[in-house]
């Protein structure tokens, strides 16, 4: 049995794609998964299964239950810890609400984000490492154009963002 975190993309944002967490837990438990826990309303869940394709099964179950498609990025507990360990920023010294990890569905080619000139978005910064992009927003993320610029890079890479506090909480829940 493996412990995973599911990161559902684009739910409960602006009243669209509403997924109540209690219902999501029920859907996941209905798949035979154990230890299902959710965190916040933004589509974070931790669970244990020996299922060989938890992402595909969860996407199908969500579509069947809620009536719309949602991309579900799945990470093992070890992969979450590795993402945290690879953070290029001094996370312990920063406001966790201003440090964000963009989880990428698949690691893109090296240099994939080279067309995004970080200087154009200063003081915001980013660094791509493997299947994650780490972003720091010293003045907050609210008005930053950096996330949209990263998402606009082609070929398109499916991604979903979580702030550092959420990443740390998911690691705790998965431990």
N, C-alpha and C positions, 0 to 999 in steps of 0.2 A: 504494500500500500504506500502511496506517495501523497504527500501534502502539497496542495497547489493553492495559488491565489488566482482568482479570475478577475480581470479588469474589463468591465463592460464599457464599451465606447459609446458616448453620446446619449446616455439615458438621463431622465429627470432633469433636463436642461431646458429652461424656459417653458415648462409645461408640455414639452414634447417627449414622446416615447416614455411614458410613465411606467415605472417598474417598482411597485412597492417592495421593500426589502423582505418583508414577511412572506410575500408570495414567491419571491425569488428563492428564498430558503426552502420553501415547500417544493418548488419545481426541482431544485437541486437534490433534495432528499428523495424525491420521487424517482430520480435516476439511480438510486441506490448508494449515493455518496454519503459519507458520514462526517461528523464533526463540522457541519455546515454553519458558518458564522458570517455575518455581513458587517461592514463598517461604513458608516455614513450612508447617505442616500445616493451617492454618485456611482454606484455600481462596483463595489469592492466586496469580494467574497473569498473566504478561505474554506477549503474542504479537503477530504481525504478519499482517495479512490485508487483502484488498480485499473481503471478504464484506460485503454491505450490512446483514446482520442477525446479527452475531456472538452477541448475547445469546440470541436465539431458537434459533439452531443449537446453541449450547453446551448450553442447557437440554434440548433434545431428545436430544442425544448423551449427556449425563450420565444422563438417564432411561433411555435404551436400554441403556447399558452397565452402570449400577449398579443399575437397577431401582427407583429412587425419584426424585421430582421435587425439584429444587433451583433456587431463584431465583438468577440470575446477573446481577449489576449490572455493567455495562460502562462504562468510562471511557476516553477517549483519553488519550494521554500529556499533551496540552495541557490537557485537562480536569483531570487530576490536579494538574498544576502550578498551575492556576487555583484549585483548592480550597486548596492549600497557601498560595498568595499571599493568599487572602482570610481566612486564619485571624485571628480578632479577638484572639487571645491572644499574648503574647510568647513564642512557641514555643521560641526559642533559649535562653530563661532558665528553662524548665520541664522537669521530668522527663518525657521523652517517653512513659513508661508511664502517666502520669496525664492526658495530653491525648488525647482520642479524637475521631475524626470519624465521625459516623453518615452514611453515604452513603445518599441517598434515591433510590429508583427514578425518581421524577418530582418536580419541584419542586411542592410544594403551594401552595395559595393563601396570600397574605400573611396573617400572623396565625394560621396553622394551629395553632401551638403556644402561643398566648396563654392557653389554659386551664390551662397548667402554670405555676404560680407558683414561680419560682426560689427565692424566700425559703423555701418549704417544704422545700427540699433543701439549704440552706446547710450547709456551705461549698461544696458542689458548684454549678457554674454551667453555663449553656449559652447558645448563641446560634445562631439559625437564619439561614443566609445561602444563598439559592438552593436548590440540591439537596444541601445538607449542613447538618448540625447539629454544631456544635463544642461539646464538653463538656470541662470541666476538673474533675478529682476530686483536690483537694489531699491528701486522706487515702487515696487509692486508690479504685478502682472496686468492689472486692469486695463491699461491703455497701450500696452506694448504691442507692436506689430510683428515682433519676432516669431511668435508661434505660428501666425498665419504664413509668414515667409517660409518657415521650415516645412509646413504642410504643403505649400505650393510647389515644392521642388519635384521635378519629374525625373524618372518615372515615380509615380505616387507610391508612398509607403504608408500602410495603415499604422496609425499611432494613436496613443491615448496618454494623457498626462495626469500625473499625480504629484501633489506637493510632498516635500520631504517628510512632513509629519505623517501623512498617510502611508508613505513607503515604510517608515519606521514602525507604524502600528500594524501594518500587514505582516511585517517580519515577526513581530511579537506574537500575533495571532497564529502564524504558521509554525511557530516554534513549539 
